[in-house]
Amino acid sequence: GAVVSQHPSRVICKSGTSVKIECRSLDFQATTMFWYRQFPKQSLMLMATSNEGSKATYEQGVEKDKFLINHASLTLSTLTVTSAHPEDSSFYICSAQGHMDTQYFGPGTRLTVL
Amino acid sequence: QKEVEQNSGPLSVPEGAIASLNCTYSDRGSQSFFWYRQYSGKSPELIMSIYSNGDKEDGRFTAQLNKASQYVSLLIRDSQPSDSATYLCAVNGRDSNSGYALNFGKGTSLLVTP
């Protein structure tokens, strides 16, 4: 149980375009999901907390107008990177919160912006 | 600022030995504690959760929690080369099921040598 999927697993796009990443909890309902970014050989960086039916809470330094988060249902959260630039190239990972604050991670999306 | 501290390593152990990974945390009100394993280029995977003082065993893994000392550890018995990864300690905040993100340590890199 407690499976989280992410789609796509890998995406390459041109600078200036927008990219949407989907995060789904497949076998449980998640009121809260989280979005992380990880650069090579660095730690996980929490970008935002996504709560179903309400606005996301962004960490300091994360541009909410650039990283749009929508949590429209208890099983789906989406992250849209708007007007992507090469510096946005990174590994984006979502997680869904389960019992006793357990976080179950998706497999991640590797974004490359050319 | 809630902090979770881990030795970054690398911790090198020979195959078949016991690997001991340690973590300290600053929030005395924390109630849930987790160990995640992250292979290079992959997302974190939940190994163990522990909520009460003492030991919790699952196969070759044992998590140990000491709330008085604000210390949590992970023992890996009969270490295998496939255990080589970064191990992340994560701790929740004061309110369980509050939707608050876990606080992650920066991880300890484990290398099991054949």
Interface residues (C-beta under 8 A of the other chain):
Chain A: A2 T31 T32 F34 S43 L44 L46 T49 N51 F91 I93 Q97 H99 M100 D101 T102 Q103 Y104 F105 G106 P107 G108
Chain B: Q31 S32 F34 Y36 G41 K42 S43 P44 E45 L46 S49 Y51 L88 A90 N92 G93 S96 N97 S98 G99 Y100 A101 L102 F104 K106 G107
